[in-house]
Amino acid sequence: MLHTFRFINRPSHAARRAKLITTVALVAACLSIFALRPRAAYALPQEFAQKLDRFVQQSGATPAMRVFAEGRDLLDNAEWAKAAEKFRSFVASYPKDKDVDAAYFWLAYALNKQGNREEAKAYLARLFREFPKSTWRDDAKALAVEMGDPQAVEQGITDKGNDEIKIIALQSLFDNSPERAFQYASEMLKSPTTSARMKEVVVSLLGSHGGRQAVPLLLQIARTDTDARLRRTAIHRLGEEGGESVIDDLRAIYQTDRDPEIKQQVLHALSEMEGARAKEILLEVARNQSENMQMRSMAIHWLGERNDSAFADLSQIYDSDRTPQIRMQVLHAFSEMNDARAAQKLSEAARASDDPALRAAAIHWLGERSGDAAFDELSKIYDADQSNEVRMQVLHSFSEMQNPRARAKLLEVARSGSDFKLRAVAIRWLIDEGDTQQTIDTLTNIYDSEKTPEIKSAVLHAFSESRQKSALRKLMDVARRDPSVEMRKVAIHYIGESRDPEALKFLEDILK
């Protein structure tokens, strides 16, 4: 039996690829914890803005705090120079205030935003010296590390109680002294006191900043570490940074490891590599009929991401392999390709596959191409095929296409198709995919001119699915005046399902 699919709109090609990547985004997440790197160039980072707002609200409406609040507003508007002067005036006017430590911090923050790092460091030094127990110390440490203060970076990396500051410090050290950063990173990975999360960040930083010297260490982690998550992170980074030199190592990991997630990560890492050798290994997995089905499907997916360079190989797999799951995956790969040959393969499967599920999938993926060529092919299938299930799938594909000719075809079937079931389906998808006043007007015309009860009932159901007020009012009109008692009953039923106040009042009036 050929089932009609209801597919959610797919995200963009780039978004799908990003979602499938199993890399760890922990570095960026941790670096943003203290919000030292703004998300927008001209605004105070949200985390700091919220913390500063809470601080001002909790401190009361004293004269000193009014000055502080003015500084807060200037920071929030990215007026760094004015903010610095406002906090400078706070420090000068209220040197004994309980919140001077906070003023030091925000003054340093504003000065740093202007590029005046030396003066910013001086105020942070005063905060550390004069307020050893300040609640702003950790933020100040992170800011000092962010500014690249050598002493702060060294202290941050060896800080035993704050992974976030360690992460920022290690990032800064990689930016300024990769060799020293590599030494620290190696020691952190060996240390039993380093948290699992910290190790994951270290591996990510090694992969993105460590260069060729990091490859042996990443390979060691990928092969032997007891933490599977850390192994996957290392494999991902090897795929991004290792190049051709690590392909054989990755292949060996794939062949010997029994963890499916590790094997999947290896396949993804190979997909990140552009060379022919990586493609050969993916093909080897995709073709191997004794290989795990999930791994074969994943290899085919990544081959499809290479676009037309893999078309001939995937076509050969489709023609020679009779496994439904594999053929389905190949068809999906064809749907991802901007290649006329791939579209032709989809058309062939849509027309003549002896597997109903494959036909349905091919019709759906043809519809996702949306162009005139895809519409012409689907229209030919609709006109030539006598199976209502095939035709329903084609109509559904028309409803998914961003193509005015496809919508016109739906309207044509809805108005005058020879099969009332197909007409009813076309009516439903007209409202599903285009709930506009124009659609309501079209359906109203169909209802008023139609004699077949099944079609009139389908139109009333479409009205019940609409958010247009005119659709509800047409239901009311039918309920009041239609000569068919059955249609009036159907209309009242759908009005009863509405939560619109106007519908409730209408029902109350009927009962009076």
Salt bridges, closest charged atoms under 4 A:
GLU47 OE2 - ARG39 NH2 2.49
ASP53 OD1 - ARG72 NH1 2.79
GLU70 OE1 - LYS86 NZ 2.83
ASP73 OD1 - ARG72 NE 2.68
GLU79 OE1 - LYS82 NZ 3.40
GLU85 OE2 - ARG88 NE 3.35
ASP99 OD2 - LYS98 NZ 3.10
GLU118 OE2 - LYS121 NZ 3.73
GLU119 OE2 - ARG88 NH1 2.50
GLU130 OE2 - ARG126 NE 3.34
GLU130 OE2 - ARG129 NH2 3.99
ASP139 OD2 - LYS51 NZ 2.47
GLU146 OE2 - ARG37 NE 3.02
GLU154 OE2 - ARG180 NH2 2.55
ASP159 OD2 - LYS141 NZ 3.64
GLU164 OE2 - ARG197 NH2 2.45
ASP175 OD1 - HIS209 NE2 3.64
GLU200 OE1 - ARG229 NE 2.82
GLU240 OE2 - HIS236 NE2 3.27
GLU240 OE1 - ARG237 NH1 2.72
ASP248 OD1 - ARG277 NH2 2.45
ASP249 OD1 - ARG223 NH2 2.66
ASP257 OD2 - ARG231 NH2 2.55
GLU261 OE1 - ARG232 NH1 2.89
GLU272 OE2 - ARG17 NH2 2.87
GLU272 OE2 - HIS268 NE2 3.62
GLU280 OE1 - ARG277 NH1 3.67
GLU284 OE1 - ARG251 NH2 2.63
GLU305 OE1 - HIS13 NE2 3.29
GLU305 OE1 - ARG17 NH1 3.23
GLU305 OE2 - HIS301 NE2 3.89
ASP313 OD2 - LYS279 NZ 3.46
ASP313 OD1 - ARG287 NH2 3.03
ASP319 OD1 - LYS345 NZ 2.76
ASP321 OD2 - ARG296 NH2 2.72
GLU336 OE2 - ARG10 NH1 2.61
GLU336 OE1 - HIS13 ND1 3.95
GLU336 OE1 - ARG16 NH2 2.76
ASP339 OD2 - ARG341 NH2 2.97
GLU368 OE1 - ARG10 NH2 2.66
GLU368 OE2 - HIS364 NE2 3.26
ASP372 OD1 - ARG405 NH1 3.49
ASP376 OD1 - ARG405 NH2 2.75
GLU377 OE2 - ARG351 NE 2.60
ASP383 OD1 - LYS409 NZ 3.34
ASP385 OD2 - ARG359 NH2 2.86
GLU412 OE2 - LYS409 NZ 3.74
ASP432 OD2 - ARG6 NH2 3.18
GLU433 OE2 - ARG6 NH2 3.25
ASP448 OD1 - LYS474 NZ 2.86
GLU450 OE1 - ARG423 NH2 2.70
GLU465 OE2 - HIS461 NE2 3.80
ASP477 OD2 - LYS474 NZ 3.85
ASP477 OD1 - ARG481 NH1 2.65
GLU486 OE2 - LYS489 NZ 3.69
GLU497 OE2 - HIS493 NE2 3.20
ASP500 OD2 - LYS469 NZ 2.63
GLU502 OE1 - LYS469 NZ 3.52
GLU502 OE2 - ARG473 NE 3.14
ASP509 OD2 - LYS505 NZ 3.29
ASP509 OD1 - LYS512 NZ 3.63
